Amino acid sequence: MRQGAGLGYRRDLAEGFLQLRNNDRIQFMEIAPENWLKMGGFARYQFDKVAEKIPMLIHGLSLSLGGQAPLDKELLSGIKAMIKQYNTPFFSDHLSFCECDGHLYDLLPMPFTDEAVKHTAARIREVQDFLEIQISVENTSYYLHSETSTMNEVEFLNAIAQEANCGIHLDVNNIYVNAVNHGLLDPHVFIDNVDLKRVNYIHIAGHDDEHAATEVQIQTSESFNTIKGDFRHLPQLLVDTHGENVKGTVWDLLEYTYARLPHMPPTLLERDFNFPPFEKLCKEVDIIHQLQQKYVKKRGLSWLKI
């Protein structure tokens, strides 16, 4: 069973994972199936050796749950095979689309509308029927907001989860990044209104502050304001890069989340590049586990095992 605090497995981190004697410190790892379905050679050998001692969760990148093209049955078949091979009856993917007459190699947002809810939920149900498990859907970071939206992001997420009867994979960093960039939904309001009973997995990651000279919306202590023109002297556009340490404001939001959840779900640190020494990543995972233990003890929560 997967519970506690984990770290995403990356090829650049293989040696660090291999040196772990057990999963006491990193209690589980996460992999993207797209990166491993056709991987062989020494990289696959290392991966399989790590998988012998560290429980695994599978998190997809490219099912395009909100897309228009038929679902990729070859990819789904590969995911189903990995679920069986590694005994990990869990899968999550993003609430986004990433294809339009070809793969777009990015996670693009959908309009927050009833039509999109029904369309996406139907595709999620199809995935669940194919994989024969309940899956979870992740809130994404996005950099363009559709003016056709008829609800806010957390209402959209809740509506899809209810319509599809699926879990919610909550990305705390994405909530914060979207709040700063768009100024549409306070991150604490998001947490207060998400269907916490459905939250069965959490991501936390680092983001970058980017320089730009365009219209943005930033959060001030009083309200969300629109700033136009050159704002390089102001807090910058945030980009969800997974290439930096977790910021203090995001740690605070994770703790705010733990203080409200009815259970303690597995929580993963994402790091995709610009890797520090492995021990430094382990220390960030330690922080996750310390916060989890704090609220399990303080609130009498049970550990959610998946």
C-alpha positions in Angstrom: 0.0 0.0 0.0 1.1 3.6 -0.7 0.9 6.1 2.0 2.9 8.9 3.6 5.4 11.0 1.6 7.0 10.2 -1.7 9.3 11.5 -4.5 8.9 11.3 -8.3 11.3 8.9 -9.9 13.5 10.4 -12.6 16.3 8.8 -14.5 18.7 11.5 -13.1 17.8 10.4 -9.6 18.2 6.6 -10.2 21.5 6.3 -8.2 19.9 8.1 -5.2 16.9 5.8 -5.2 19.1 2.7 -5.6 21.1 3.7 -2.5 18.0 3.7 -0.3 18.0 0.5 1.7 14.2 0.6 2.1 11.2 2.9 1.8 11.3 4.3 5.4 12.3 7.8 4.2 10.8 7.8 0.7 7.7 5.8 1.3 6.6 5.6 -2.4 7.6 6.9 -5.8 5.6 8.1 -8.8 6.3 7.4 -12.5 4.9 8.7 -15.7 3.9 5.6 -17.8 4.7 7.5 -21.1 8.3 7.6 -20.1 8.6 3.9 -19.3 6.3 1.8 -21.4 8.9 1.4 -24.2 12.0 2.0 -22.1 14.6 -0.8 -21.9 18.3 -1.3 -21.3 20.2 -0.2 -18.3 17.7 2.6 -17.4 14.9 0.0 -17.2 17.1 -2.3 -15.2 17.7 0.4 -12.6 14.0 1.3 -12.6 12.9 -2.3 -11.9 15.5 -2.6 -9.1 14.1 0.5 -7.4 10.5 -0.8 -7.9 11.4 -3.9 -5.9 11.8 -1.9 -2.7 9.8 1.3 -3.3 6.0 1.1 -3.8 4.9 2.9 -7.0 2.1 5.1 -8.1 1.3 5.9 -11.8 0.6 9.4 -12.9 -0.1 10.1 -16.6 0.8 13.0 -18.8 -1.0 12.6 -22.1 -4.4 10.9 -22.0 -5.9 14.3 -22.9 -9.0 13.8 -20.7 -10.5 17.0 -22.0 -9.6 16.4 -25.6 -11.8 15.7 -28.6 -9.9 12.9 -30.3 -10.7 9.3 -29.3 -8.8 8.1 -26.2 -5.5 6.4 -26.9 -6.3 2.7 -26.4 -2.7 1.7 -27.0 -1.5 4.0 -24.2 -4.4 2.8 -22.0 -3.4 -0.8 -22.6 0.2 -0.1 -21.6 -1.0 1.7 -18.4 -3.2 -1.3 -17.6 -0.3 -3.6 -18.0 1.9 -1.5 -15.7 -0.8 -1.4 -13.1 -0.8 -5.2 -13.1 3.0 -5.7 -13.4 3.8 -3.4 -10.5 0.7 -4.2 -8.4 -0.3 -0.5 -8.2 -4.1 -0.1 -8.6 -3.9 3.7 -8.9 -3.8 6.0 -11.8 -4.2 9.8 -12.2 -3.9 12.3 -15.0 -4.5 15.9 -15.6 -7.7 17.9 -16.3 -6.5 19.2 -19.6 -6.2 18.4 -23.2 -2.9 17.9 -25.1 -3.8 17.0 -28.6 -5.3 18.7 -31.6 -4.5 17.1 -34.9 -1.3 15.8 -33.2 0.3 15.8 -29.8 0.9 19.3 -28.4 3.4 18.4 -25.6 1.7 20.7 -23.1 -1.3 20.5 -20.8 -3.8 23.0 -22.1 -6.8 24.2 -20.0 -10.4 23.7 -20.8 -13.2 26.3 -20.4 -14.9 25.8 -17.0 -18.4 25.1 -18.4 -21.2 22.5 -18.0 -20.5 21.2 -21.5 -16.8 20.6 -20.6 -17.8 18.8 -17.4 -20.1 16.4 -19.2 -17.6 15.8 -22.0 -14.6 15.2 -19.7 -16.5 13.1 -17.2 -17.7 10.8 -20.0 -14.1 10.3 -21.1 -13.0 9.7 -17.5 -15.7 7.0 -17.1 -14.5 5.4 -20.3 -10.9 5.3 -18.9 -12.2 3.8 -15.6 -14.1 1.1 -17.4 -11.1 0.2 -19.5 -8.6 0.2 -16.6 -11.2 -1.4 -14.2 -10.2 1.0 -11.4 -11.4 4.4 -10.1 -8.9 7.0 -11.3 -8.1 10.5 -10.0 -7.9 13.8 -11.8 -5.4 16.6 -11.1 -6.0 20.3 -11.2 -3.4 21.9 -13.5 -1.6 25.1 -13.7 -2.8 27.2 -16.7 -1.7 30.5 -18.2 -4.8 31.4 -20.3 -8.3 31.7 -18.8 -11.3 31.2 -21.1 -13.8 34.0 -21.0 -16.5 31.5 -21.8 -16.2 29.9 -18.4 -19.4 29.8 -16.3 -17.9 28.5 -13.1 -14.6 28.8 -11.2 -11.9 26.2 -11.2 -12.8 24.5 -7.9 -16.4 24.2 -9.0 -15.3 22.7 -12.3 -13.0 20.2 -10.5 -15.8 19.2 -8.1 -18.4 18.9 -10.8 -16.2 16.6 -12.9 -15.3 14.4 -9.9 -18.9 14.0 -9.0 -20.1 13.4 -12.5 -17.4 10.8 -13.2 -17.3 9.4 -9.7 -13.6 9.7 -9.6 -11.0 10.8 -7.1 -9.3 14.2 -6.9 -5.5 14.5 -7.2 -4.9 17.9 -5.6 -1.8 19.8 -6.7 -1.2 22.5 -4.1 1.5 24.3 -6.1 -0.8 24.6 -9.1 -3.5 26.1 -6.9 -1.1 28.8 -5.6 0.4 29.5 -9.1 -3.1 30.0 -10.7 -4.2 32.2 -7.8 -1.3 34.6 -8.3 -1.3 34.6 -12.0 -5.0 35.0 -12.6 -6.3 36.5 -9.4 -9.6 34.7 -9.8 -9.7 32.4 -6.8 -7.9 32.8 -3.4 -6.0 29.6 -2.8 -7.5 29.2 0.7 -11.0 29.5 -0.8 -10.1 26.8 -3.3 -9.1 24.5 -0.4 -12.1 25.4 1.6 -14.4 24.5 -1.3 -12.8 21.5 -2.9 -14.6 18.1 -2.2 -12.0 17.0 0.4 -13.6 13.6 0.8 -12.5 12.8 -2.8 -9.0 14.0 -2.4 -6.8 10.9 -2.3 -3.5 12.1 -3.6 -1.5 15.4 -3.3 1.4 16.9 -5.3 3.7 19.7 -4.1 6.4 21.3 -6.2 8.5 24.4 -6.8 7.8 27.2 -9.2 9.7 30.0 -10.9 9.1 33.7 -10.8 9.3 34.9 -14.4 10.0 38.4 -15.8 7.4 39.7 -18.3 6.0 42.9 -19.6 2.3 42.2 -20.2 -1.0 42.3 -18.3 -1.1 40.1 -15.3 -3.1 39.8 -12.2 -1.4 39.5 -8.8 -2.6 39.0 -5.3 -2.0 41.8 -2.8 -2.7 41.6 0.9 -6.0 43.5 0.3 -7.3 42.1 -2.9 -6.6 40.8 -6.4 -5.6 43.7 -8.7 -4.8 43.9 -12.4 -1.4 45.4 -13.2 -0.6 46.6 -16.8 2.6 47.4 -18.4 6.2 46.7 -17.3 6.0 45.1 -13.9 9.5 43.7 -13.5 9.7 45.5 -10.2 6.7 43.6 -8.9 6.1 40.0 -8.0 6.4 38.1 -11.2 4.4 35.7 -13.3 4.7 32.3 -11.7 5.5 29.2 -13.8 5.0 25.7 -12.5 8.4 24.3 -13.6 9.1 21.6 -11.0 12.7 22.9 -11.1 13.0 24.7 -7.8 12.7 24.1 -4.1 9.1 24.4 -2.7 8.4 28.0 -1.7 7.4 28.9 1.8 3.9 30.1 0.7 3.3 26.7 -0.9 4.4 24.8 2.2 1.9 27.0 4.2 -0.9 26.1 1.8 -0.1 22.4 2.1 -0.3 22.7 5.9 -3.6 24.6 5.5 -4.8 21.7 3.4 -3.8 19.1 6.0 -5.6 21.1 8.7 -8.9 20.5 6.8 -8.7 17.1 5.2 -10.8 14.3 6.7 -7.9 11.8 6.2 -4.2 12.0 5.3 -3.5 11.2 1.7 -0.2 10.2 0.2 1.7 13.4 -0.8 4.5 13.5 -3.5 7.3 16.0 -4.1 7.7 16.7 -7.8 11.1 17.6 -9.2 11.8 17.3 -12.9 15.1 19.1 -13.5 17.8 21.3 -11.9 18.3 18.6 -9.4 20.1 19.3 -6.1 21.9 16.6 -4.2 19.6 13.7 -3.5 19.9 14.3 0.2 18.4 17.7 -0.2 15.4 16.3 -2.0 15.0 13.8 0.8 14.9 16.6 3.3 12.0 18.2 1.4 10.2 14.8 1.6 11.0 14.8 5.3 9.1 18.1 5.7 6.1 16.6 4.0 6.1 13.6 6.4 6.7 15.8 9.4 3.6 17.9 8.5 1.6 14.8 7.9 2.5 13.3 11.2 1.7 16.6 12.9 -1.9 16.7 11.6 -2.4 12.9 12.0 -1.6 13.3 15.7 -3.3 16.7 16.2 -6.5 15.8 14.5 -6.6 12.1 14.9 -6.6 11.5 11.2 -6.2 8.1 9.6 -3.6 7.5 6.9 -5.2 7.0 3.5 -3.6 4.0 1.8 -3.8 3.5 -2.0 
